[in-house]
Amino acid sequence: MDIMGSMWLTVALATLGAFSFLKWVLKSLNPWVYESPLGDLRYSLPPGDLGWPVIRNMWSFLRAFRSVEPDSFMGSFVSRFGRTGIYKAFMFGCPSVIVTTPETSRKVLNDDDAFKPGWPTSTTELIGKKSFIGISYEEHKRLRRLTAAPVNGHEALSIYIPYIEEIVISTLDKWSKMGKIEFLTWLIFFMIVTQIPLQM
């Protein structure tokens, strides 16, 4: 029995050691891949965690934002790395720097030369390069003019006039047969049915 007990203890310790080594290798994989090509610049990176291979930090990010306390994602960075206000993470398919203090945010938002506004590459690829988030302001205005004119133009709205007239005539006819009506209730009902804004 003594031999079996020591064998199980050996197996348990070997398994625990193997899992610990595997965890260390997997947690070190992203820093090796993304930080080692930077050379000496990697030492100037902010503190943070690039997460596990493939899933990175996205599971903890999504879990936090689906919970009742979305600040728990950043709270985990603060508790592990201190209140520095700037952290490295692997978000949306690319290594990222997360800024949390007002001063640093102001610097990032006001420095157009060093920081370009936009969406992560993975999001742009997912939604498409010609979607509204991936195009310039001028292109957005041009596309809006092309798509909104047929919908908001006089010709498009004039198609609905016969339907509106029919609803108005039938409603007024019902009102005339009702005798005494409560004006405000029926007026609001009429506006909802016809989708006409109230202008008094």
Secondary structure as the mmCIF struct_conf table of DSSP 4:
data_model
#
loop_
_struct_conf.conf_type_id
_struct_conf.id
_struct_conf.beg_label_comp_id
_struct_conf.beg_label_asym_id
_struct_conf.beg_label_seq_id
_struct_conf.end_label_comp_id
_struct_conf.end_label_asym_id
_struct_conf.end_label_seq_id
HELX_RH_AL_P HELX_RH_AL_P1 ASP A 2 GLU A 35
HELX_RH_3T_P HELX_RH_3T_P1 SER A 36 SER A 44
BEND BEND1 LEU A 45 LEU A 45
HELX_LH_PP_P HELX_LH_PP_P1 PRO A 46 PRO A 46
BEND BEND2 PRO A 47 PRO A 47
STRN STRN1 GLY A 48 GLY A 48
STRN STRN2 TRP A 52 TRP A 52
TURN_TY1_P TURN_TY1_P1 PRO A 53 ILE A 55
STRN STRN3 ARG A 56 ARG A 56
TURN_TY1_P TURN_TY1_P2 ASN A 57 ASN A 57
HELX_RH_AL_P HELX_RH_AL_P2 MET A 58 ARG A 66
BEND BEND3 SER A 67 VAL A 68
TURN_TY1_P TURN_TY1_P3 PRO A 70 ASP A 71
HELX_RH_AL_P HELX_RH_AL_P3 SER A 72 PHE A 81
BEND BEND4 ARG A 83 ARG A 83
BEND BEND5 GLY A 85 GLY A 85
STRN STRN4 ILE A 86 MET A 91
TURN_TY1_P TURN_TY1_P4 PHE A 92 GLY A 93
STRN STRN5 CYS A 94 VAL A 99
BEND BEND6 THR A 101 THR A 101
HELX_RH_AL_P HELX_RH_AL_P4 PRO A 102 ASN A 110
TURN_TY1_P TURN_TY1_P5 ASP A 112 ALA A 114
HELX_RH_AL_P HELX_RH_AL_P5 THR A 121 ILE A 127
TURN_TY1_P TURN_TY1_P6 LYS A 129 LYS A 130
BEND BEND7 SER A 131 SER A 131
TURN_TY1_P TURN_TY1_P7 PHE A 132 ILE A 133
BEND BEND8 GLY A 134 ILE A 135
HELX_RH_AL_P HELX_RH_AL_P6 TYR A 137 ASN A 152
BEND BEND9 GLY A 153 GLY A 153
HELX_RH_AL_P HELX_RH_AL_P7 HIS A 154 SER A 158
TURN_TY1_P TURN_TY1_P8 ILE A 159 TYR A 160
HELX_RH_AL_P HELX_RH_AL_P8 ILE A 161 MET A 178
BEND BEND10 GLY A 179 LYS A 180
HELX_RH_AL_P HELX_RH_AL_P9 PHE A 183 THR A 194
TURN_TY1_P TURN_TY1_P9 GLN A 195 GLN A 195
HELX_LH_PP_P HELX_LH_PP_P2 ILE A 196 LEU A 198
#
